[in-house]
Amino acid sequence: MARTWKGAQAAALALSLCTGSVLAQANIVVNGSFEAGLASWSESNFLLQGFDFGIDSAAHSGSNAFFGGAVESLGFLSQSLATIAGNTYDVDFWLASDGFLPNQLQVAINGQTVLSRDDILLQPYAAYHTTFVASSAVSQLQFGLRNDSGLLHLDDVSVAAVPEPEISLMMALGLGALAFARRRRSFKHGPAQSDRHRRHSQPAKLT
């Protein structure tokens, strides 16, 4: 019986570790924190680096962030991502605004807008989130930034696959089985150990 429960416990632990590693999806964006400057990113429709786009130290985390503010139209920052057709992906990033108007933020995947904001008022870094379903093995992530009189700051860009529902269910079952096995083990051995402790702690009878 003990071997059976040890086997069940080991299987539950293995299942939890396997599904947990799947759930902890990796960020497929390269240099999403801009610590390597503009490496792996492409920019277009800006006027001049250091003027209406570039890298500075006003970061959300780390040392660097991207700033952009094309005049009268969107300037674009893009990166091609390796994706799996049919999979859903989370897009997360942080954005700060100096409050100058008009300004505009646009996030697009393969030219299709998935998030858009106009005239963002003065704000420190705030988290933004959207999702998309990949249509091919390569998806182009594109940020459009406009700020006629100031700048928007972008940092900590992340794109990660959303786990399939059946994987989430497997994770829940694995954790449940592991918890049950531990509870069973604790229930089985706890009282017996207490009884043994009481027997050994009793003084020997004098004859």
Order of alpha helices (4+ residues) and beta strands (2+ residues): alpha-beta-beta-beta-beta-beta-beta-beta-beta-beta-beta-alpha
